[in-house]
Amino acid sequence: MTNAVVGLVTCSSRSEARKIARALLTKKRAACVNILGGLESHYWWRGQLETAREFLLLIKTTRPKMGSVTSAVKAAHSYEVPEVIFVNVVEGERNYLEWISKSVR
């Protein structure tokens, strides 16, 4: 396993996604953030089945930065309970993984 993780965060709008991405990158909490549009999310909220159009952030960072990424997302996010999930990167191209680590120092 590597030190790299990918964070997943859904946002209500492209402008919110851009605001969060910029906050993470400016403070060197992430090496790269991709914004994927056109998501249709289906989920349970307060006992009701809901549907929403959302934007997904793919946040490339490291395990030591997970706490600060979570804090930054919660501070800038419009949702009462924002999705903040991290997935371990088991393997990857060595130079890319080194770039992630160097970018968030």
C-alpha positions as CSV (number, residue, x, y, z in Angstrom):
1,M,0.0,0.0,0.0
2,T,1.1,3.5,-0.7
3,N,0.8,6.8,1.3
4,A,-1.6,8.1,-1.4
5,V,-5.4,8.3,-1.0
6,V,-8.2,9.5,-3.2
7,G,-10.9,11.6,-1.5
8,L,-14.5,11.5,-2.8
9,V,-16.7,14.5,-2.1
10,T,-20.1,15.3,-3.8
11,C,-21.1,19.0,-4.2
12,S,-24.4,20.7,-5.0
13,S,-23.0,22.9,-7.8
14,R,-20.0,23.4,-10.0
15,S,-19.3,26.7,-8.3
16,E,-19.2,25.0,-4.9
17,A,-17.0,22.2,-6.3
18,R,-14.6,24.8,-7.7
19,K,-14.5,26.7,-4.4
20,I,-13.7,23.6,-2.4
21,A,-11.1,22.5,-5.0
22,R,-9.4,25.9,-4.9
23,A,-9.4,25.9,-1.0
24,L,-7.7,22.4,-1.0
25,L,-5.1,23.3,-3.6
26,T,-4.3,26.7,-2.2
27,K,-3.4,25.3,1.2
28,K,-1.5,22.4,-0.4
29,R,-3.9,19.8,1.1
30,A,-4.3,18.2,-2.3
31,A,-2.0,17.7,-5.3
32,C,-4.9,17.5,-7.8
33,V,-8.7,17.8,-7.7
34,N,-10.9,16.6,-10.6
35,I,-14.4,17.8,-10.9
36,L,-16.8,15.4,-12.6
37,G,-20.3,16.7,-13.6
38,G,-23.5,15.1,-14.6
39,L,-23.9,12.9,-11.6
40,E,-27.4,11.8,-10.5
41,S,-27.3,10.8,-6.9
42,H,-30.0,8.7,-5.2
43,Y,-29.9,8.5,-1.4
44,W,-31.8,8.3,1.9
45,W,-32.0,11.5,3.9
46,R,-34.2,11.9,7.0
47,G,-36.3,8.9,6.2
48,Q,-37.0,10.0,2.6
49,L,-35.6,8.7,-0.7
50,E,-34.0,11.7,-2.4
51,T,-32.5,12.4,-5.9
52,A,-30.1,15.2,-6.7
53,R,-27.8,16.5,-9.5
54,E,-24.3,16.7,-8.1
55,F,-20.7,17.2,-8.9
56,L,-18.0,14.8,-7.7
57,L,-14.6,15.8,-6.5
58,L,-11.7,13.3,-6.9
59,I,-9.1,14.6,-4.5
60,K,-5.5,13.2,-4.8
61,T,-3.7,13.6,-1.5
62,T,-1.9,11.6,1.2
63,R,-3.0,9.9,4.4
64,P,-1.5,12.5,6.7
65,K,-3.6,15.2,4.9
66,M,-7.0,13.4,5.3
67,G,-7.9,15.3,8.5
68,S,-7.1,18.7,7.1
69,V,-9.0,17.9,3.8
70,T,-12.0,16.8,5.8
71,S,-11.9,20.0,7.9
72,A,-11.6,22.2,4.8
73,V,-14.4,20.5,3.0
74,K,-16.7,20.8,6.1
75,A,-15.9,24.5,6.4
76,A,-16.7,25.3,2.8
77,H,-19.5,22.9,2.0
78,S,-23.2,23.7,1.9
79,Y,-24.4,20.3,3.0
80,E,-25.3,19.6,6.6
81,V,-23.5,16.2,6.3
82,P,-21.1,16.4,3.3
83,E,-19.8,13.1,1.8
84,V,-16.0,12.9,2.6
85,I,-14.7,9.4,1.9
86,F,-11.1,8.3,1.3
87,V,-9.9,5.3,-0.7
88,N,-6.4,3.9,-0.3
89,V,-4.3,3.8,-3.4
90,V,-2.8,0.3,-3.3
91,E,-0.5,0.7,-6.2
92,G,0.4,3.4,-8.8
93,E,3.0,4.8,-11.1
94,R,6.0,5.6,-8.9
95,N,6.6,9.1,-10.3
96,Y,3.0,10.1,-10.0
97,L,2.8,8.9,-6.4
98,E,6.0,10.9,-5.6
99,W,4.5,14.0,-7.2
100,I,1.4,13.7,-5.0
101,S,3.6,13.5,-1.9
102,K,5.8,16.4,-2.9
103,S,2.8,18.6,-3.9
104,V,1.2,18.4,-0.5
105,R,4.3,19.1,1.7
